[in-house]
């Protein structure tokens, strides 16, 4: 499990640890790990000895980490030059250590980037986790100049200019090729749009483990976590024990949504799928094992969970179907058109679990805010949706987030997403897949997390770096399932 903690939580842990360590020991641990990571980058592109490194150094401890790491690199034969964005407030001990090791420290305002010469690596130590509201204009101009050269940029703890706790980018910010973070991941490293600027992540253990609380702010499942949650049939299993999921999807305008949602459910391990809607002919033609019914959903037969909404349209039949499903006493996943047709008070009053799976536009409509607000503040949006609707929420997007309404569990971040999932129908597949996991007995938070993980992994396999269709993703889910189990 990859976990992330807020800035204040990390700082409290650091204070507790520093109280037991010699002065400066924690910064030296961070600098040592940072220097190793810098050396790895330099060796991949040549060697450390004789390389040219530029440190962009601000006024905080983040800059101190960069300066001490630069001193270590200078002692190994690298030419290290620190450009100080706040010369009067730079870490004095770090500046002294760099100069003692043969490096240079200069006022960034007095040195044009055209005077720097060849550079093999830029280390961003401008603001880190303490920064708020984007880079100042002078620092932003400096960063843009180096980014335009294509030189690798390694961020210290967090790309400067992004919001550590929320993943927001409120102004100019560094776009790093890699980020070395200390003690624990920060939410902004895992949540877009900030995560998109972090590059490859490397965590340096500085000894905070015992000081951090047991419940993080965010968590991201890994293979072993997903494998432990996968519902597997036993020797006594039948289709009902494996889980029967009901799908209410499709319309005359969107018949394919029914086919894709049913396909996702079947490949997600459902013992059986009951389909209700106008797309029965298309569903049976593609998936002859499906059990079809003309409706209403409550008369279709026994199910352990319902999925309602993909391609449903907004006619009177659709409105009735959503209300009928929400009136049941089994878990319900609501997606797409179903989100527009649901009654918020009904959702809040349900005694059985409800899982909402909006994309940013649908989430914005549910919250009554502009879409841009959701996209810029995804963490706040998913938490607010879960609390307002007293439901579990899977917020789809560049980083898929899962939150429940308890306020006591970490928000989950899916690490397997790929931009190839931005294709028509992929959300229908995800709904069916996740619905099958609900029917198998997983709670909504686990079902959403495992569904998103398998969905993203399947898309990566199906695309292999190229275009992928929603049907391709559905067809590849079993391969993703096998890979996780292996």
Secondary structure, DSSP 8 states (H G I E B T S, - for coil): -EEE--HHHHHHHHHHHHTTS-TTHHHHHHHHHHHHHHHHHHHHTS-STT-EEEEEE-SSHHHHHHHHHHHHHHHTT-EEEEEETTGGGS-HHHHHHHHHTT-EEEEGGGS-GGGT---SEEEEESSGGG--SS--HHHHHHHHHHHTTT--EEEESS-TTB-TTT--B-S-----SEEEEESSB-GGGTSTTGGGGT-EEEEE--S-GGGS-SS-SEEE--HHHHHHH-----TT--HHHH-EEEEE---SS-HHHHHHHHHHHHHTT-SEEEEESTTHHHHHHH-TT-EEE-S-GGGS---SEEEE-TT--SSHHHHHHHHHHHTSSSEEEE-THHHHH--HHHHHH-SS-EEE---HHHHHHHHTS-HHHHHH-HHHHHHHHHHHHTSEEEE-SSS-EEE-TTSSS-EEE-S---GGG-STTHHHHHHHHHHHHHHTT--HHHHHHHHHHHHHHHHHHHHTTS---HHHHHHHHHHHHHHHH-
